Amino acid sequence: MLQRNTRNQEKKLLTLLHGGTVAAIIREGLIYKDISQNKDGLYTLLLMTGYLTAVKNTPAPNGRLCQLMIPNAELTHVFQSEILNRFCADSGDVSDL
């Protein structure tokens, strides 16, 4: 999923890394084989695995509209070293980190 690099996704990931929140439609019933087909599938996966926390959510068509953030400093470090480094290595741009 990180290989499908878009500028918008890069901005969202950097916002999370810098302590901000991002909005995404979370579909709890999304199955793994369909995650890569969903534009917010990455955020659904990160929320369900505990890398992100929903600080606000409201019902939305096809799921919940959530404001997501990285919940603590330890996960910020993991997020940066494991997720963003791979994302940026694929895009060739680590200047914003």
C-alpha positions as CSV (number, residue, x, y, z in Angstrom):
1,M,0.0,0.0,0.0
2,L,2.9,2.4,0.7
3,Q,4.2,1.8,-2.8
4,R,1.2,3.6,-4.3
5,N,2.8,6.9,-3.3
6,T,0.6,10.0,-3.8
7,R,1.4,13.5,-2.6
8,N,-1.8,13.6,-0.6
9,Q,-0.9,10.4,1.2
10,E,2.6,11.6,1.9
11,K,1.1,14.8,3.4
12,K,-1.2,12.8,5.6
13,L,1.6,10.6,6.9
14,L,3.8,13.6,7.6
15,T,0.9,15.3,9.5
16,L,0.6,12.2,11.7
17,L,4.3,12.1,12.3
18,H,4.3,15.7,13.4
19,G,1.6,15.1,16.0
20,G,-1.4,16.2,13.9
21,T,-4.6,14.3,13.0
22,V,-5.9,13.1,9.6
23,A,-9.4,12.3,8.5
24,A,-10.3,8.9,7.0
25,I,-13.3,6.7,6.4
26,I,-12.8,3.6,8.5
27,R,-14.5,0.4,7.4
28,E,-14.3,-2.1,10.2
29,G,-15.6,-4.9,8.0
30,L,-12.9,-4.3,5.3
31,I,-11.2,-7.6,4.6
32,Y,-7.4,-7.8,4.0
33,K,-7.6,-8.6,0.3
34,D,-9.7,-5.4,-0.3
35,I,-7.6,-3.0,1.8
36,S,-5.3,-2.0,-1.1
37,Q,-8.4,-1.2,-3.2
38,N,-9.8,1.3,-0.6
39,K,-8.3,4.8,-0.6
40,D,-8.4,4.8,3.2
41,G,-7.5,1.2,3.6
42,L,-4.0,2.0,5.0
43,Y,-5.6,4.0,7.8
44,T,-8.1,1.3,8.5
45,L,-5.2,-1.2,8.8
46,L,-3.2,1.2,11.0
47,L,-6.2,1.9,13.3
48,M,-7.1,-1.8,13.7
49,T,-3.5,-2.8,14.5
50,G,-3.1,-0.1,17.1
51,Y,-0.7,2.2,15.3
52,L,-3.3,4.9,15.2
53,T,-6.0,6.1,17.6
54,A,-9.4,7.6,16.7
55,V,-9.8,10.8,18.6
56,K,-13.2,11.6,17.0
57,N,-15.5,9.6,14.9
58,T,-18.9,10.1,13.3
59,P,-21.1,7.8,11.3
60,A,-20.6,8.1,7.6
61,P,-21.8,6.2,4.5
62,N,-19.7,3.0,4.2
63,G,-18.1,3.3,7.6
64,R,-17.1,5.9,10.2
65,L,-15.4,9.3,9.5
66,C,-12.5,9.3,12.0
67,Q,-9.9,11.8,13.0
68,L,-6.8,9.7,13.6
69,M,-3.5,10.3,15.4
70,I,-0.5,8.4,16.6
71,P,-1.3,7.8,20.3
72,N,2.2,8.1,21.9
73,A,5.9,8.8,21.5
74,E,6.8,5.1,21.3
75,L,4.5,4.6,18.3
76,T,5.7,7.8,16.7
77,H,9.2,6.4,16.7
78,V,8.0,3.0,15.3
79,F,5.8,4.8,12.8
80,Q,8.8,6.9,11.6
81,S,11.3,4.0,11.5
82,E,9.1,1.3,10.0
83,I,6.4,3.0,8.0
84,L,7.7,6.4,6.8
85,N,11.2,5.3,6.1
86,R,9.8,2.6,3.7
87,F,7.4,5.0,2.2
88,C,10.0,7.7,1.6
89,A,12.6,5.1,0.4
90,D,10.1,4.2,-2.3
91,S,9.4,7.8,-3.3
92,G,13.0,8.8,-3.0
93,D,12.1,11.9,-0.9
94,V,13.0,12.1,2.7
95,S,13.5,15.9,2.8
96,D,10.3,16.5,4.8
97,L,11.3,14.2,7.7
